[in-house]
Structures are given as C-alpha cells and as structure tokens.
C-alpha cells in the first residue's frame, strides 16, 4: 500500500510541482515508510519553496530524531519556532516549543 501511496503522491506532484501540501504529503509518506533521508530532503525542498509551511518543521524534526541526529532536529525545531512566532501560529508554536523543550 505504501508504494502505491508514494507513487500516487509523486504523480500528483508531477502535475503540480509547486504544491506545498503535496510536497508535505510526500515527505510524510517517506517518513512513514522509514526512508528518513528522502523525507528530510523533501522537507528541506518544502522549506526552500515555502518557508512558512510551519507544520513541516515538527515533522522534519521528528524525522531527524528518528535518524538519530538530535542537533539537526533541534535546529529544525528552532527554525519552526521562529516561523510560528512570525506568522502568529500559536498552536504550532506550542507544539514546537514542547518538543524542543523535551529535546533539551
């Protein structure tokens, strides 16, 4: 099922290459299938194209944590906290701050 989902998302993204939601969905699917390097790379592409896509910072940080790179996770959470503050997203800010506090 996961390969089919990946293929479906890739096909949709080929039709709409600048669609932030589809890029986010692709990164999440890579993460869900355990392909953490591709997940992280795809989240980074999303940040380059849409740095205000605040939900991706949490998910990207989680991928870094699963990959064992806690410094990278902390950096991503910190960047997401800055974005959440700037755009006024209190919910994302509280979630990002909570995981950052746990990480230390």
CORRA-V508754 format. One record per residue. N is the residue number from 1. RES is the residue in one small letter. PHI is phi as a letter, one per 20 degrees, with the letter a starting at -180 (999 if undefined). PSI is psi in whole degrees, 0 to 359 (none if undefined). NEAR is the number of other ideal C-beta (glycine too) atoms within 12 Angstrom. Layout:
BEGIN
n=N res=RES phi=PHI psi=PSI near=NEAR
n=N res=RES phi=PHI psi=PSI near=NEAR
END
This chain:
BEGIN
n=1 res=x phi=999 psi=319 near=10
n=2 res=x phi=f psi=318 near=16
n=3 res=x phi=f psi=321 near=14
n=4 res=x phi=f psi=318 near=12
n=5 res=x phi=f psi=315 near=18
n=6 res=x phi=g psi=313 near=27
n=7 res=x phi=f psi=317 near=16
n=8 res=x phi=f psi=315 near=18
n=9 res=x phi=f psi=318 near=28
n=10 res=x phi=f psi=318 near=24
n=11 res=x phi=f psi=316 near=15
n=12 res=x phi=f psi=320 near=19
n=13 res=x phi=f psi=328 near=26
n=14 res=x phi=f psi=327 near=15
n=15 res=x phi=f psi=327 near=12
n=16 res=x phi=c psi=75 near=16
n=17 res=x phi=f psi=341 near=16
n=18 res=x phi=d psi=14 near=16
n=19 res=x phi=f psi=110 near=21
n=20 res=x phi=f psi=321 near=26
n=21 res=x phi=f psi=317 near=20
n=22 res=x phi=f psi=322 near=28
n=23 res=x phi=f psi=317 near=35
n=24 res=x phi=f psi=316 near=30
n=25 res=x phi=f psi=320 near=29
n=26 res=x phi=f psi=314 near=36
n=27 res=x phi=f psi=317 near=40
n=28 res=x phi=f psi=321 near=32
n=29 res=x phi=f psi=319 near=31
n=30 res=x phi=g psi=315 near=34
n=31 res=x phi=f psi=316 near=32
n=32 res=x phi=f psi=330 near=23
n=33 res=x phi=e psi=359 near=23
n=34 res=x phi=n psi=4 near=15
n=35 res=x phi=e psi=75 near=22
n=36 res=x phi=f psi=320 near=28
n=37 res=x phi=g psi=318 near=20
n=38 res=x phi=f psi=323 near=23
n=39 res=x phi=f psi=310 near=35
n=40 res=x phi=f psi=317 near=33
n=41 res=x phi=f psi=320 near=22
n=42 res=x phi=f psi=321 near=35
n=43 res=x phi=f psi=319 near=43
n=44 res=x phi=f psi=321 near=28
n=45 res=x phi=f psi=319 near=27
n=46 res=x phi=f psi=316 near=36
n=47 res=x phi=f psi=323 near=30
n=48 res=x phi=f psi=321 near=16
n=49 res=x phi=e psi=332 near=22
n=50 res=x phi=b psi=79 near=23
n=51 res=x phi=f psi=346 near=22
n=52 res=x phi=e psi=5 near=23
n=53 res=x phi=f psi=79 near=35
n=54 res=x phi=f psi=328 near=36
n=55 res=x phi=f psi=331 near=31
n=56 res=x phi=f psi=334 near=40
n=57 res=x phi=f psi=319 near=44
n=58 res=x phi=f psi=310 near=37
n=59 res=x phi=f psi=320 near=39
n=60 res=x phi=f psi=318 near=43
n=61 res=x phi=f psi=319 near=41
n=62 res=x phi=f psi=321 near=33
n=63 res=x phi=f psi=318 near=35
n=64 res=x phi=f psi=319 near=33
n=65 res=x phi=f psi=314 near=28
n=66 res=x phi=f psi=327 near=22
n=67 res=x phi=f psi=353 near=25
n=68 res=x phi=n psi=11 near=12
n=69 res=x phi=d psi=82 near=20
n=70 res=x phi=f psi=329 near=20
n=71 res=x phi=f psi=317 near=16
n=72 res=x phi=f psi=321 near=26
n=73 res=x phi=f psi=313 near=32
n=74 res=x phi=f psi=318 near=24
n=75 res=x phi=f psi=319 near=23
n=76 res=x phi=f psi=316 near=37
n=77 res=x phi=f psi=317 near=37
n=78 res=x phi=f psi=318 near=25
n=79 res=x phi=f psi=318 near=29
n=80 res=x phi=f psi=322 near=40
n=81 res=x phi=f psi=317 near=30
n=82 res=x phi=f psi=316 near=23
n=83 res=x phi=f psi=313 near=27
n=84 res=x phi=g psi=319 near=30
n=85 res=x phi=f psi=314 near=20
n=86 res=x phi=f psi=320 near=15
n=87 res=x phi=e psi=355 near=20
n=88 res=x phi=m psi=32 near=12
n=89 res=x phi=e psi=91 near=23
n=90 res=x phi=f psi=324 near=14
n=91 res=x phi=f psi=310 near=15
n=92 res=x phi=f psi=320 near=29
n=93 res=x phi=g psi=315 near=26
n=94 res=x phi=f psi=320 near=18
n=95 res=x phi=f psi=315 near=24
n=96 res=x phi=f psi=320 near=35
n=97 res=x phi=f psi=323 near=24
n=98 res=x phi=f psi=313 near=18
n=99 res=x phi=f psi=327 near=28
n=100 res=x phi=f psi=319 near=28
n=101 res=x phi=f psi=320 near=14
n=102 res=x phi=f psi=319 near=16
n=103 res=x phi=f psi=328 near=24
n=104 res=x phi=n psi=none near=11
END
